C-alpha cells in the first residue's frame, strides 16, 4: 500500500504547525519521496534529532506504508 504526498505533508504539519513542507515523489510510485522541511521546532536540535522528530510525526508509517523518504530539514528563521 502506498502513501500519498498530501498525507505525509498533513502529518508533518500536524506535528509542526509552522512548517514549510515540500514533498517530491521521486519515482512516481507514491512510495519513494523526498521531503524538505523547515520548522522553528528544529532549533537547537542536531540533524539526527530533527529527522527523528519527522519520523515520529509520521506515526510509525515509515518503513511500512511509506517505503522511502529522503529528508532535508532546516531551522525556520
LUMPA-527486 format. One record per residue: x, y, z of N, C-alpha, C, O, CB in turn; chain. Coordinates in nm, 2 decimals. Last residue first. Glycine has a CB too. Layout:
N
+--------+--------+--------+--------+--------+--------+--------+--------+--------+--------+--------+--------+--------+--------+--------+------+
:    n_u :    n_v :    n_w :   ca_u :   ca_v :   ca_w :    c_u :    c_v :    c_w :    o_u :    o_v :    o_w :   cb_u :   cb_v :   cb_w : unit :
+--------+--------+--------+--------+--------+--------+--------+--------+--------+--------+--------+--------+--------+--------+--------+------+
:      X :      Y :      Z :      X :      Y :      Z :      X :      Y :      Z :      X :      Y :      Z :      X :      Y :      Z :    A :
...
+--------+--------+--------+--------+--------+--------+--------+--------+--------+--------+--------+--------+--------+--------+--------+------+
***
This chain:
77
+--------+--------+--------+--------+--------+--------+--------+--------+--------+--------+--------+--------+--------+--------+--------+------+
:    n_u :    n_v :    n_w :   ca_u :   ca_v :   ca_w :    c_u :    c_v :    c_w :    o_u :    o_v :    o_w :   cb_u :   cb_v :   cb_w : unit :
+--------+--------+--------+--------+--------+--------+--------+--------+--------+--------+--------+--------+--------+--------+--------+------+
:   1.36 :   3.04 :   1.02 :   1.40 :   3.17 :   1.08 :   1.28 :   3.24 :   1.13 :   1.30 :   3.35 :   1.19 :   1.48 :   3.25 :   0.99 :    A :
:   1.36 :   2.70 :   1.06 :   1.29 :   2.81 :   1.00 :   1.32 :   2.94 :   1.09 :   1.31 :   2.94 :   1.21 :   1.14 :   2.78 :   1.00 :    A :
:   1.62 :   2.48 :   1.01 :   1.55 :   2.56 :   1.11 :   1.49 :   2.68 :   1.04 :   1.56 :   2.75 :   0.96 :   1.65 :   2.61 :   1.22 :    A :
:   1.57 :   2.19 :   0.80 :   1.63 :   2.31 :   0.84 :   1.55 :   2.39 :   0.94 :   1.43 :   2.37 :   0.96 :   1.66 :   2.40 :   0.71 :    A :
:   1.61 :   1.87 :   0.64 :   1.55 :   1.96 :   0.74 :   1.63 :   2.08 :   0.77 :   1.76 :   2.07 :   0.77 :   1.52 :   1.88 :   0.87 :    A :
:   1.54 :   1.64 :   0.42 :   1.63 :   1.76 :   0.43 :   1.55 :   1.85 :   0.53 :   1.45 :   1.90 :   0.49 :   1.66 :   1.83 :   0.29 :    A :
:   1.51 :   1.29 :   0.36 :   1.48 :   1.41 :   0.44 :   1.59 :   1.52 :   0.43 :   1.71 :   1.49 :   0.43 :   1.46 :   1.38 :   0.58 :    A :
:   1.35 :   1.05 :   0.18 :   1.48 :   1.13 :   0.19 :   1.44 :   1.26 :   0.26 :   1.36 :   1.33 :   0.21 :   1.55 :   1.15 :   0.05 :    A :
:   1.19 :   0.77 :   0.23 :   1.17 :   0.91 :   0.25 :   1.31 :   0.97 :   0.27 :   1.37 :   0.95 :   0.38 :   1.07 :   0.95 :   0.36 :    A :
:   1.02 :   0.47 :   0.14 :   1.15 :   0.55 :   0.14 :   1.11 :   0.70 :   0.15 :   1.03 :   0.75 :   0.07 :   1.23 :   0.52 :   0.01 :    A :
:   0.76 :   0.36 :   0.21 :   0.89 :   0.28 :   0.19 :   1.01 :   0.36 :   0.21 :   1.11 :   0.32 :   0.28 :   0.88 :   0.21 :   0.06 :    A :
:   0.50 :   0.37 :   0.41 :   0.59 :   0.46 :   0.34 :   0.73 :   0.39 :   0.33 :   0.79 :   0.37 :   0.43 :   0.60 :   0.60 :   0.41 :    A :
:   0.40 :   0.15 :   0.54 :   0.32 :   0.21 :   0.43 :   0.40 :   0.31 :   0.35 :   0.38 :   0.32 :   0.23 :   0.20 :   0.30 :   0.49 :    A :
:   0.69 :   0.10 :   0.65 :   0.57 :   0.02 :   0.63 :   0.49 :   0.07 :   0.51 :   0.52 :   0.04 :   0.40 :   0.48 :   0.01 :   0.76 :    A :
:   0.88 :   0.29 :   0.67 :   0.92 :   0.15 :   0.67 :   0.81 :   0.05 :   0.64 :   0.83 :  -0.07 :   0.62 :   1.00 :   0.11 :   0.79 :    A :
:   0.67 :   0.50 :   0.85 :   0.80 :   0.49 :   0.79 :   0.84 :   0.34 :   0.79 :   0.84 :   0.28 :   0.90 :   0.90 :   0.58 :   0.85 :    A :
:   0.45 :   0.50 :   1.02 :   0.43 :   0.46 :   0.88 :   0.56 :   0.44 :   0.80 :   0.56 :   0.37 :   0.70 :   0.35 :   0.57 :   0.81 :    A :
:   0.48 :   0.59 :   1.28 :   0.50 :   0.45 :   1.25 :   0.48 :   0.41 :   1.11 :   0.49 :   0.29 :   1.08 :   0.42 :   0.37 :   1.34 :    A :
:   0.41 :   0.88 :   1.26 :   0.34 :   0.78 :   1.34 :   0.35 :   0.64 :   1.30 :   0.25 :   0.57 :   1.28 :   0.19 :   0.82 :   1.34 :    A :
:   0.54 :   1.09 :   1.16 :   0.48 :   1.00 :   1.06 :   0.41 :   0.88 :   1.13 :   0.35 :   0.80 :   1.06 :   0.58 :   0.95 :   0.97 :    A :
:   0.66 :   1.21 :   1.37 :   0.54 :   1.27 :   1.32 :   0.47 :   1.18 :   1.22 :   0.35 :   1.20 :   1.21 :   0.58 :   1.41 :   1.25 :    A :
:   0.89 :   1.05 :   1.39 :   0.79 :   1.04 :   1.50 :   0.65 :   1.10 :   1.45 :   0.55 :   1.05 :   1.48 :   0.83 :   1.11 :   1.63 :    A :
:   1.03 :   1.15 :   1.17 :   0.98 :   1.01 :   1.17 :   0.87 :   0.99 :   1.28 :   0.78 :   0.91 :   1.25 :   1.10 :   0.91 :   1.20 :    A :
:   1.08 :   1.41 :   1.27 :   0.99 :   1.39 :   1.15 :   0.94 :   1.24 :   1.15 :   0.82 :   1.22 :   1.12 :   1.07 :   1.42 :   1.02 :    A :
:   1.24 :   1.35 :   1.48 :   1.12 :   1.42 :   1.51 :   1.02 :   1.40 :   1.39 :   0.90 :   1.39 :   1.41 :   1.15 :   1.57 :   1.53 :    A :
:   1.46 :   1.24 :   1.34 :   1.38 :   1.15 :   1.44 :   1.25 :   1.22 :   1.47 :   1.14 :   1.15 :   1.48 :   1.46 :   1.13 :   1.57 :    A :
:   1.55 :   1.47 :   1.22 :   1.50 :   1.36 :   1.14 :   1.41 :   1.26 :   1.22 :   1.31 :   1.22 :   1.18 :   1.61 :   1.28 :   1.07 :    A :
:   1.64 :   1.61 :   1.44 :   1.54 :   1.67 :   1.35 :   1.47 :   1.56 :   1.27 :   1.35 :   1.55 :   1.26 :   1.60 :   1.77 :   1.26 :    A :
:   1.84 :   1.44 :   1.53 :   1.73 :   1.46 :   1.62 :   1.61 :   1.52 :   1.53 :   1.49 :   1.48 :   1.55 :   1.76 :   1.56 :   1.73 :    A :
:   2.02 :   1.46 :   1.32 :   1.97 :   1.33 :   1.35 :   1.84 :   1.35 :   1.44 :   1.74 :   1.28 :   1.41 :   2.07 :   1.25 :   1.43 :    A :
:   2.09 :   1.73 :   1.34 :   2.02 :   1.68 :   1.22 :   1.96 :   1.55 :   1.25 :   1.84 :   1.53 :   1.20 :   2.12 :   1.67 :   1.10 :    A :
:   2.01 :   1.85 :   1.67 :   2.10 :   1.80 :   1.57 :   2.02 :   1.75 :   1.45 :   1.90 :   1.74 :   1.46 :   2.19 :   1.69 :   1.63 :    A :
:   1.84 :   2.15 :   1.77 :   1.84 :   2.00 :   1.75 :   1.95 :   1.97 :   1.65 :   1.97 :   2.04 :   1.56 :   1.71 :   1.95 :   1.71 :    A :
:   1.81 :   2.42 :   1.78 :   1.89 :   2.36 :   1.88 :   1.90 :   2.21 :   1.88 :   1.96 :   2.15 :   1.96 :   1.83 :   2.40 :   2.01 :    A :
:   1.51 :   2.41 :   1.60 :   1.61 :   2.49 :   1.66 :   1.68 :   2.42 :   1.78 :   1.61 :   2.37 :   1.87 :   1.55 :   2.63 :   1.71 :    A :
:   1.29 :   2.28 :   1.51 :   1.42 :   2.21 :   1.49 :   1.53 :   2.29 :   1.55 :   1.65 :   2.24 :   1.56 :   1.45 :   2.19 :   1.34 :    A :
:   1.07 :   2.44 :   1.52 :   1.08 :   2.33 :   1.62 :   1.22 :   2.26 :   1.61 :   1.26 :   2.19 :   1.71 :   0.97 :   2.23 :   1.60 :    A :
:   1.06 :   2.60 :   1.30 :   1.13 :   2.65 :   1.42 :   1.15 :   2.55 :   1.53 :   1.23 :   2.56 :   1.62 :   1.06 :   2.77 :   1.47 :    A :
:   1.13 :   2.42 :   1.00 :   1.04 :   2.45 :   1.11 :   1.12 :   2.51 :   1.23 :   1.24 :   2.47 :   1.25 :   0.97 :   2.32 :   1.16 :    A :
:   1.12 :   2.29 :   0.68 :   1.17 :   2.40 :   0.76 :   1.08 :   2.43 :   0.87 :   0.96 :   2.45 :   0.85 :   1.20 :   2.53 :   0.68 :    A :
:   1.18 :   2.02 :   0.48 :   1.10 :   2.07 :   0.59 :   1.18 :   2.17 :   0.66 :   1.29 :   2.15 :   0.71 :   1.06 :   1.95 :   0.68 :    A :
:   1.15 :   1.83 :   0.20 :   1.22 :   1.94 :   0.25 :   1.13 :   2.01 :   0.36 :   1.02 :   2.05 :   0.32 :   1.27 :   2.04 :   0.14 :    A :
:   1.15 :   1.49 :   0.11 :   1.08 :   1.60 :   0.18 :   1.18 :   1.70 :   0.23 :   1.29 :   1.67 :   0.29 :   1.01 :   1.54 :   0.30 :    A :
:   1.10 :   1.25 :  -0.14 :   1.20 :   1.34 :  -0.08 :   1.11 :   1.45 :  -0.01 :   1.02 :   1.50 :  -0.07 :   1.30 :   1.40 :  -0.18 :    A :
:   0.98 :   0.91 :  -0.17 :   0.97 :   1.06 :  -0.16 :   1.09 :   1.12 :  -0.11 :   1.18 :   1.06 :  -0.04 :   0.85 :   1.09 :  -0.07 :    A :
:   0.83 :   0.64 :  -0.29 :   0.96 :   0.69 :  -0.27 :   0.96 :   0.84 :  -0.28 :   0.94 :   0.90 :  -0.39 :   1.06 :   0.63 :  -0.38 :    A :
:   0.56 :   0.59 :  -0.33 :   0.63 :   0.50 :  -0.24 :   0.78 :   0.55 :  -0.21 :   0.84 :   0.51 :  -0.11 :   0.64 :   0.36 :  -0.29 :    A :
:   0.43 :   0.68 :  -0.56 :   0.37 :   0.71 :  -0.42 :   0.44 :   0.62 :  -0.31 :   0.37 :   0.59 :  -0.22 :   0.22 :   0.68 :  -0.42 :    A :
:   0.57 :   0.66 :  -0.79 :   0.50 :   0.54 :  -0.74 :   0.43 :   0.55 :  -0.61 :   0.38 :   0.46 :  -0.55 :   0.60 :   0.42 :  -0.74 :    A :
:   0.75 :   0.84 :  -0.89 :   0.61 :   0.84 :  -0.95 :   0.53 :   0.72 :  -0.90 :   0.43 :   0.68 :  -0.96 :   0.62 :   0.83 :  -1.10 :    A :
:   0.99 :   0.86 :  -0.77 :   0.97 :   0.75 :  -0.87 :   0.84 :   0.75 :  -0.93 :   0.81 :   0.67 :  -1.02 :   1.00 :   0.62 :  -0.80 :    A :
:   0.97 :   1.08 :  -0.59 :   1.09 :   1.06 :  -0.67 :   1.08 :   0.96 :  -0.78 :   1.15 :   0.96 :  -0.88 :   1.20 :   1.01 :  -0.57 :    A :
:   0.77 :   1.33 :  -0.52 :   0.76 :   1.19 :  -0.55 :   0.87 :   1.15 :  -0.64 :   0.87 :   1.19 :  -0.76 :   0.62 :   1.15 :  -0.61 :    A :
:   0.84 :   1.57 :  -0.28 :   0.86 :   1.53 :  -0.41 :   0.85 :   1.38 :  -0.43 :   0.92 :   1.31 :  -0.35 :   1.00 :   1.58 :  -0.47 :    A :
:   0.71 :   1.82 :  -0.07 :   0.73 :   1.68 :  -0.09 :   0.74 :   1.65 :  -0.24 :   0.67 :   1.71 :  -0.32 :   0.60 :   1.60 :  -0.03 :    A :
:   0.79 :   2.07 :   0.15 :   0.79 :   2.04 :   0.01 :   0.81 :   1.89 :  -0.01 :   0.91 :   1.84 :   0.04 :   0.89 :   2.12 :  -0.07 :    A :
:   0.68 :   2.28 :   0.41 :   0.70 :   2.14 :   0.36 :   0.69 :   2.13 :   0.21 :   0.59 :   2.18 :   0.15 :   0.60 :   2.05 :   0.43 :    A :
:   0.73 :   2.47 :   0.68 :   0.72 :   2.48 :   0.53 :   0.76 :   2.35 :   0.48 :   0.87 :   2.30 :   0.51 :   0.81 :   2.60 :   0.48 :    A :
:   0.56 :   2.46 :   0.99 :   0.65 :   2.40 :   0.90 :   0.62 :   2.45 :   0.75 :   0.50 :   2.46 :   0.71 :   0.64 :   2.25 :   0.90 :    A :
:   0.41 :   2.53 :   1.21 :   0.48 :   2.64 :   1.14 :   0.56 :   2.59 :   1.02 :   0.62 :   2.67 :   0.95 :   0.56 :   2.72 :   1.23 :    A :
:   0.32 :   2.28 :   1.32 :   0.23 :   2.38 :   1.25 :   0.29 :   2.49 :   1.17 :   0.23 :   2.53 :   1.07 :   0.14 :   2.44 :   1.36 :    A :
:   0.42 :   1.99 :   1.33 :   0.50 :   2.12 :   1.33 :   0.41 :   2.22 :   1.25 :   0.43 :   2.24 :   1.13 :   0.64 :   2.09 :   1.25 :    A :
:   0.23 :   1.79 :   1.33 :   0.33 :   1.79 :   1.44 :   0.41 :   1.92 :   1.45 :   0.45 :   1.96 :   1.55 :   0.43 :   1.68 :   1.41 :    A :
:   0.08 :   1.86 :   1.11 :   0.01 :   1.84 :   1.23 :   0.11 :   1.85 :   1.35 :   0.08 :   1.90 :   1.46 :  -0.06 :   1.70 :   1.23 :    A :
:   0.28 :   1.86 :   0.91 :   0.22 :   1.99 :   0.96 :   0.14 :   1.98 :   1.09 :   0.13 :   2.08 :   1.16 :   0.13 :   2.05 :   0.85 :    A :
:   0.31 :   1.59 :   0.89 :   0.42 :   1.67 :   0.93 :   0.37 :   1.81 :   0.98 :   0.42 :   1.85 :   1.09 :   0.52 :   1.70 :   0.81 :    A :
:   0.06 :   1.50 :   0.81 :   0.11 :   1.45 :   0.93 :   0.23 :   1.54 :   0.98 :   0.24 :   1.57 :   1.10 :   0.16 :   1.31 :   0.91 :    A :
:   0.04 :   1.64 :   0.56 :  -0.06 :   1.66 :   0.67 :   0.00 :   1.62 :   0.80 :  -0.02 :   1.69 :   0.90 :  -0.19 :   1.59 :   0.64 :    A :
:   0.25 :   1.53 :   0.41 :   0.25 :   1.67 :   0.45 :   0.16 :   1.70 :   0.56 :   0.19 :   1.78 :   0.65 :   0.22 :   1.76 :   0.32 :    A :
:   0.15 :   1.27 :   0.39 :   0.28 :   1.29 :   0.45 :   0.29 :   1.44 :   0.50 :   0.33 :   1.47 :   0.61 :   0.40 :   1.26 :   0.35 :    A :
:  -0.08 :   1.32 :   0.24 :  -0.09 :   1.26 :   0.38 :   0.04 :   1.28 :   0.45 :   0.04 :   1.31 :   0.57 :  -0.12 :   1.11 :   0.37 :    A :
:   0.02 :   1.42 :   0.00 :  -0.06 :   1.51 :   0.08 :  -0.08 :   1.45 :   0.23 :  -0.09 :   1.53 :   0.32 :  -0.20 :   1.52 :   0.02 :    A :
:   0.15 :   1.19 :  -0.11 :   0.23 :   1.31 :  -0.06 :   0.15 :   1.40 :   0.03 :   0.20 :   1.45 :   0.13 :   0.28 :   1.39 :  -0.18 :    A :
:   0.01 :   0.88 :   0.00 :   0.01 :   1.00 :  -0.08 :   0.09 :   1.11 :  -0.02 :   0.10 :   1.12 :   0.10 :  -0.14 :   1.04 :  -0.10 :    A :
:   0.15 :   0.56 :   0.01 :   0.11 :   0.67 :   0.09 :   0.12 :   0.80 :   0.00 :   0.21 :   0.82 :  -0.07 :   0.20 :   0.69 :   0.21 :    A :
:   0.06 :   0.22 :  -0.08 :   0.14 :   0.34 :  -0.10 :   0.08 :   0.45 :  -0.01 :  -0.04 :   0.45 :   0.03 :   0.15 :   0.39 :  -0.24 :    A :
:   0.08 :  -0.12 :   0.00 :   0.00 :   0.00 :   0.00 :   0.09 :   0.12 :   0.00 :   0.19 :   0.13 :   0.08 :  -0.10 :   0.00 :   0.12 :    A :
+--------+--------+--------+--------+--------+--------+--------+--------+--------+--------+--------+--------+--------+--------+--------+------+
***
